[in-house]
Amino acid sequence: MMRASELGMEVSKPWGESAHYDFIVEKARRTARVQVKSTIARCRTGYSCKVRDCHGSAYEGDPFDFVAAYLILEDIWYIIPERMVRGKSAVGLYPRLKWSKYERFREAWHLLPGKSMNGGIIGSIEACAEEEINFLWVPEIQGNGPQMPLGVI
């Protein structure tokens, strides 16, 4: 996603591993959820790129807005709208075929970002962090309940 950043987009990574996308890109108050995939798997004169979830299944629902598929050996990106990969577990990318199905999405960074942020504007989001507090933990006396803090060390 360095390329998106170089093109003036803000790139954010969701906290944790619970999201079905890898990054959010934002520009001019518009955002897009991006699932990043890469491949070196040759398939005839092109490449096969898996667009599956972590369980090996095709994505369902509305998990992301775009797939950013990177052909490692060619140093080429494809920015493919989710609707084009919906229900598929892999796509064939053929950079040497001018009329291939996904050729119009080669280096199509202009498609990002796609959606307006709920029609509103976020002025700023601020947060602060405090020093780490160490607790003295003791197990619950009866039962298998959670540990309870006894006090601050």
Buried (B, 14 or more C-beta within 10 A) or exposed (E): BEBBEEEEBEBEEEEEEEBBBBBBBBBEEBBBBBBBBBBEBEEEEBBBBBBBBEEEEBBEEEBBBBBBBBBEEBEBBBBBBBEBBBEBEBBBBBBEBEEBEBBEBBEBBEBBBBEEEEEEEEEEEEEEEEEEEEEEEEEEEEEEEEEEEEEEE
